[in-house]
Amino acid sequence: MTKTQLIARVAFITCLALISWMALSPNPPNPAGLFSLDKLNHLGAFFVLAVLLDYAWLDMTRFSLKCLSLIFFGLAIEYAQSQTGYRYFEWFDVLADALGVSAYWLIRRWCSRYVDPLLMRYIG
């Protein structure tokens, strides 16, 4: 495992934990109105998760499996919210999650061409 993979795995697991906590918390933190753009936050969070997941498990070559696993994670979060009594399931949240994953998929080739060499050069 490379240093890049190790860093990406730790960051990915940390992000999963933080996103899960925020999604299931009755009163998630809201510094300076940052979380008032709910769908944009979903898109951004799942974009970051897609990047981290892709770099964390480079040996998992089927990117479609990575994408599907993140979308199922988004569905699981929405289901868990519907069971809390103080949050609810929103299909538009799932759509925003899928759009975040898709946004990374769209720039993935660019990243492999330009970002990967930098990561390997500076981090290893």
C-alpha positions in Angstrom: 0.0 0.0 0.0 1.3 3.4 -0.9 1.3 6.5 1.4 -1.3 8.0 -0.9 -3.6 5.0 -0.4 -3.1 5.0 3.4 -3.9 8.7 3.7 -6.9 8.3 1.4 -8.2 5.3 3.5 -7.9 7.2 6.8 -9.5 10.3 5.3 -12.3 8.2 3.7 -13.2 6.3 6.9 -13.0 9.6 8.8 -15.4 11.3 6.3 -17.8 8.3 6.4 -17.9 8.6 10.2 -18.4 12.4 10.2 -21.1 12.3 7.4 -22.9 9.5 9.2 -22.9 11.4 12.5 -24.0 14.6 10.9 -26.8 12.8 9.0 -28.2 11.1 12.0 -27.7 13.9 14.6 -30.8 15.7 15.7 -28.9 19.0 15.7 -25.8 18.9 13.4 -23.4 21.8 13.7 -24.2 24.7 11.5 -21.3 27.2 11.5 -22.0 30.4 9.6 -24.9 28.9 7.7 -22.6 26.4 5.9 -25.2 23.6 6.0 -28.2 25.6 4.9 -27.5 24.5 1.3 -28.5 20.9 1.9 -28.4 19.5 -1.6 -25.1 21.3 -2.4 -23.6 19.8 0.8 -24.7 16.3 -0.3 -23.2 16.8 -3.7 -19.9 18.1 -2.2 -19.7 15.4 0.4 -20.2 12.6 -2.1 -17.8 14.1 -4.5 -15.1 14.0 -1.8 -16.1 10.5 -0.8 -15.8 9.4 -4.4 -12.3 10.9 -4.7 -11.1 9.4 -1.4 -12.6 6.0 -2.2 -11.0 5.9 -5.6 -7.6 6.7 -4.3 -7.9 4.6 -1.1 -8.5 1.3 -3.0 -6.5 1.7 -6.3 -6.5 -2.1 -6.7 -10.3 -2.1 -7.0 -10.4 -1.3 -10.7 -14.1 -1.4 -11.3 -15.0 2.2 -10.6 -18.7 1.4 -11.1 -18.6 -0.8 -8.0 -17.1 2.1 -6.0 -19.8 4.4 -7.4 -22.6 2.0 -6.5 -21.3 1.4 -3.0 -21.4 5.2 -2.3 -24.9 5.5 -3.7 -26.0 2.6 -1.5 -24.4 4.4 1.4 -26.4 7.5 0.6 -29.6 5.3 0.5 -28.7 3.7 3.8 -28.2 7.1 5.4 -31.6 8.3 4.1 -33.3 5.1 5.4 -31.6 5.5 8.8 -32.8 9.1 8.9 -36.4 8.0 8.2 -36.1 5.7 11.3 -35.0 8.4 13.7 -38.3 10.2 14.2 -36.7 13.6 13.8 -35.2 13.3 10.3 -36.8 12.0 7.1 -36.0 10.3 3.8 -35.5 12.5 0.8 -35.1 11.2 -2.8 -33.5 14.5 -3.8 -30.8 13.9 -1.3 -30.0 10.6 -2.9 -30.0 12.4 -6.3 -27.6 15.0 -5.0 -25.4 12.2 -3.7 -25.4 10.5 -7.1 -24.6 13.8 -8.8 -21.6 14.2 -6.5 -20.3 10.8 -7.4 -21.0 11.5 -11.1 -19.1 14.8 -10.9 -16.0 13.0 -9.8 -16.5 10.4 -12.5 -16.6 13.2 -15.1 -13.2 14.5 -14.1 -11.6 11.2 -13.2 -9.5 10.9 -16.4 -8.2 14.4 -15.9 -7.2 13.5 -12.3 -5.4 10.4 -13.4 -3.5 12.4 -16.0 -2.6 15.4 -13.9 -3.2 14.8 -10.2 -1.9 11.2 -9.9 1.7 12.1 -11.1 1.8 14.9 -8.5 0.6 12.6 -5.7 3.1 10.0 -6.6 5.9 12.6 -6.8 5.2 14.4 -3.5 3.5 11.8 -1.3 4.4 8.4 -2.8 
